[in-house]
């Protein structure tokens, strides 16, 4: 992974973990976010919410 993708991965992983997502699920969603710019929908907040992390390109 390039430098910016590594930072994207860490940012998404930390965000998902802060939403009480499991470590394995957070890592998978962070990888998807780093590669494609979209984590897809996943359960957060102890299964009470469905969330998504999306890269917003400036421009």
C-alpha positions as CSV (number, residue, x, y, z in Angstrom):
1,X,0.0,0.0,0.0
2,X,1.2,3.5,-0.8
3,X,1.6,6.2,1.9
4,X,-1.7,7.8,1.4
5,X,-3.5,4.5,1.3
6,X,-1.9,3.5,4.5
7,X,-3.1,6.7,6.1
8,X,-6.6,6.1,4.7
9,X,-6.6,2.6,6.2
10,X,-5.6,3.9,9.6
11,X,-8.1,6.7,9.5
12,X,-11.0,4.3,8.5
13,X,-9.9,1.6,11.0
14,X,-9.8,4.1,13.9
15,X,-13.2,5.5,12.9
16,X,-14.8,2.1,12.7
17,X,-13.3,1.0,16.1
18,X,-14.6,4.3,17.6
19,X,-18.0,3.2,16.5
20,X,-17.7,-0.1,18.5
21,X,-17.0,-2.2,15.4
22,X,-15.1,-5.5,16.0
23,X,-11.3,-5.4,15.2
24,X,-11.7,-7.9,12.3
25,X,-14.7,-6.1,10.7
26,X,-13.0,-2.7,11.2
27,X,-9.8,-4.0,9.4
28,X,-11.9,-5.4,6.5
29,X,-13.9,-2.2,6.1
30,X,-10.7,-0.1,6.4
31,X,-9.0,-2.1,3.7
32,X,-12.1,-1.6,1.4
33,X,-12.0,2.1,2.1
34,X,-8.2,2.4,1.4
35,X,-8.5,0.5,-1.9
36,X,-11.9,1.8,-3.2
37,X,-12.8,4.9,-1.2
38,X,-15.9,3.3,0.2
39,X,-16.2,0.9,3.1
40,X,-19.6,-0.4,2.2
41,X,-22.4,-0.6,4.8
42,X,-21.7,-2.3,8.1
43,X,-23.2,-2.6,11.5
44,X,-21.8,-0.3,14.3
45,X,-22.7,0.9,17.7
46,X,-23.2,-2.7,19.0
47,X,-25.4,-3.6,16.1
48,X,-27.8,-0.7,16.6
49,X,-26.8,1.3,13.5
50,X,-25.6,0.7,9.9
51,X,-22.8,3.0,8.9
52,X,-20.6,3.7,5.9
53,X,-17.2,5.4,5.4
54,X,-16.9,7.2,2.1
55,X,-14.0,9.2,0.7
56,X,-15.2,12.7,-0.3
57,X,-12.9,14.0,-3.1
58,X,-12.5,17.8,-3.0
59,X,-13.0,19.6,-6.2
